[in-house]
Amino acid sequence: MKVFLLAGAFFLFSNTAFAQPYRTSFGLSTELQAGRGWGILAGPAVKHFFTRHSAGEAALLYSGAFYLNAFYQYHFKLGTSENLQAYLGAGPTIGIASNPLVIARGQAGVEYRIKEKPWTMGIDWRPYYIITNDDDGNIFTRNLFGLSFRYVLK
């Protein structure tokens, strides 16, 4: 009986792994803020798929202070291309500075994996709501966009 359960679990999880667009990738993540003054944050990022549709992404960005982003993302196929996916996500950001920030964020975007190459490119919209006090008085911002370039580890 135990052998059948182990074999069934192995089959279930090995099928899930092969159905994913990729397993893990790392690279560069940037955030661009438009509108009342331009801002650019950049730093290393890693993304890992837990299932075909479920992924986690973490990035450590810098622009005068460090910001640690963590997102849960739900991926789904966009059109007929196997290499193009859309995603929706949410998660926290912690601003590490003299005046620490805690931010709740959303995410909606697309990611393209270059055919037969181990690279992905993504662009997304990242509105956010500042939970802790902000000196500028900006509580909700909707004009933030992200770009990512990552190498696929498999």
Residue pairs with C-beta under 8 A, 6 or more apart in sequence:
16 51
16 52
17 23
19 52
20 49
20 51
20 52
21 49
21 75
21 82
21 83
21 85
21 113
22 49
22 113
22 120
22 152
22 153
22 154
23 48
23 49
23 153
23 154
24 46
24 47
24 48
24 49
24 152
24 153
24 154
25 46
25 47
25 120
25 150
25 151
25 152
25 153
26 44
26 45
26 46
26 47
26 150
26 151
26 153
27 44
27 45
27 120
27 148
27 149
27 150
27 151
28 42
28 43
28 44
28 45
28 148
28 149
28 150
29 42
29 43
29 44
29 45
29 57
29 59
29 61
29 69
29 146
29 147
29 148
30 40
30 41
30 42
30 61
30 146
30 147
30 148
31 39
31 40
31 41
31 42
31 61
31 126
31 144
31 145
31 146
32 38
32 39
32 40
32 144
32 145
32 146
32 147
33 39
33 40
33 141
33 143
33 144
33 145
34 143
34 144
34 145
35 143
39 63
40 63
41 61
41 62
41 63
41 67
42 61
42 62
42 63
43 59
43 60
43 61
43 62
44 59
44 60
45 57
45 58
45 59
45 60
45 69
45 148
45 150
46 57
46 58
46 59
47 55
47 56
47 57
47 148
47 150
48 55
48 56
48 57
49 55
49 75
50 56
52 75
53 74
53 75
53 76
54 72
54 73
54 74
54 75
55 72
55 73
55 75
55 87
56 70
56 71
56 72
56 73
57 69
57 70
57 71
57 73
57 89
58 68
58 69
58 70
58 71
59 68
59 69
60 66
60 67
60 68
60 69
61 67
61 68
61 69
64 97
65 95
65 96
65 97
66 95
66 96
66 97
67 93
67 94
67 95
67 96
67 101
68 93
68 94
68 96
69 91
69 92
69 93
69 105
70 91
70 92
70 93
71 89
71 90
71 91
71 105
71 107
72 89
72 90
72 91
73 87
73 88
73 89
73 107
74 87
74 88
74 89
75 85
75 86
75 87
75 111
76 85
76 86
76 87
77 84
77 85
77 86
78 84
78 85
78 86
78 110
83 112
83 113
83 114
83 115
84 110
84 111
84 112
84 113
85 110
85 111
85 112
86 108
86 109
86 110
86 111
87 107
87 108
87 109
87 110
87 111
87 124
88 106
88 107
88 108
89 106
89 107
89 108
89 124
90 104
90 105
90 106
90 107
91 105
91 107
92 102
92 103
92 104
92 105
93 101
93 102
93 103
93 105
93 128
94 100
94 101
94 102
94 103
95 101
95 102
95 103
99 133
99 135
100 132
101 130
101 132
101 134
102 130
102 131
102 132
103 128
103 129
103 130
103 131
104 128
104 129
104 131
105 126
105 127
105 128
105 129
106 125
106 126
106 127
106 128
107 124
107 125
107 126
107 146
108 124
108 125
109 122
109 123
109 124
109 125
109 146
110 122
110 123
110 124
111 120
111 121
111 122
111 148
112 120
112 121
112 122
113 119
113 120
113 152
114 120
114 121
118 151
118 152
118 153
118 154
119 149
119 150
119 151
119 152
120 148
120 149
120 150
120 152
121 147
121 148
121 149
122 146
122 147
122 148
122 150
123 145
123 146
123 147
123 148
124 145
124 146
125 142
125 144
125 145
125 146
126 144
126 145
126 146
127 140
127 141
127 142
127 144
128 140
128 141
128 144
129 139
129 140
130 138
130 139
130 140
130 141
